[in-house]
Amino acid sequence: MMFATVAGGVLMWGVHFLAKKIPEAEYSALGTLLAATILIPTMPLQMVFAQQTAFALATDRRAQLASMIRFAWVGTAVLWFAVACVVLVFQGTIVQRWQITNPAAIWATVFVALGCLWQPLFGGVLQGAQNFLWLGWANILSGAARLALSVFIVFVLHGYAAGIMTGVMLSLAVPLGIGIWQTRTLWAVPTAPFDRRQLLEQIIPLMAGFGAFQFFFSADTMFAKAYFSANDVAYYVAAGVFARALVWAAGPLATVMFPKIVHSTARAEKTDLMPLTLVCTGLLVGAGAAVLVIFGPWLVKLVYKSSYVGVTMQILPWYACAMVPLSLMNVLVNNLLAQARFKVVPWLILLAICYAIALTRFNKSMVMILQTLIVFSLAALCLCALFTWRKRPVRQKQETN
């Protein structure tokens, strides 16, 4: 999974080399639209179905799992259609606020959103079934398709942000097709009724908990786009591309940990996997952040135009620092939610709301936005650590056993 995620991430990351071939304003729009797709709750949805699949396989409830998958497949399509209607109504405002030159980019992003809802659904089933081989290949082939299509669109068709987002949309067919085919033995079987209320009681806190992390991870670019010029945001996006790569690189550790802890919890087995994952994540992300600070000027110049180096390097060290507590928080959130310890969720939501409010107040500079992110990332990490290591009530322990 580490190899597949890094390989797939590098291929997807390769799209940003095209910044040398498109204007700064177009790259700013591209970065904002890509950040908007990150804000889609792909991670929560994948973790929900990883948890449900792992639990269903551990307790031999395949028929109920098939019903859940089909129900979610239709439900996400209905939700996407409702959101698409809202985008249609507010298209003009979005184009103006985000300084989008070609409205087609908005609609390419809307269809990317549909793929971003379906891909993690089936990716989560693969993860919960511990089919890491095809989950890894889906990541690699998706990145390869995205890069190939984007290069073709820019160099042959001379497209900009709208064209690249169209390539992203088309590339999502690859991992989606793999996920649907490889999980057919779990969803294309006779179904059995399941308790939808009970499912929602499990899904809502999982979606909210992982959604809070995802908001901390990606919302800053949305706010930066609203407060700064297109050229300035291009430099901000460039710094974010390098910094967020740290979280993507360490993410597979938590991805592998999550279903294993679900299995251990369902079978009342003890495991020391979380502390090991936390230490490895800290070492990996800490070393990566140091590399970005030391070799940042060379890396930025390698990917972007020389004009990007000065401003981007003023931002990058702050961005890299923010990703360290976020990566550690991700491990703790995965551990808590895998054990169905949902009491942390309301506090994470409250903290995310406070973070959003703070971004509307502390935005005099791009560095200030990142300083705000660092403060709230540390607060979220401390909150998750408190709920992870505090003593659990005796009654809860007995119920778990």
Secondary structure, 3 states (H helix, E strand, C coil): CHHHHHHHHHHHHHHHHHHHHCCHHHHHHHHHHHHHHHHCCHHHHHHHHHHHHHHHHHCCCHHHHHHHHHHHHHHHHHHHHHHHHHHHHCHHHHHHHCCCCCCHHHHHHHHHHHHHHHHHHHHHHHHHCCCHHHHHHHHHHHHHHHHHHHHHHHHCCCCCHHHHHHHHHHHCHHHHHHHHHHCHHHHCCCCCCCCHHHHHHHHHHHHHHHHHHHHHHHHHHHHHHHHCCHHHHHHHHHHHHHHHHHHHHHHHHHHHHHHHHHHHHHCCCCCCHHHHHHHHHHHHHHHHHHHHHHHHHHHHHHHCCHHHHHHHHHHHHHHHHHHHHHHHHHHHHHHHHHCCCCCHHHHHHHHHHHHHHHHCCCCCCHHHHHHHHHHHHHHHHHHHHHHHHCCCCHHHHHHHC
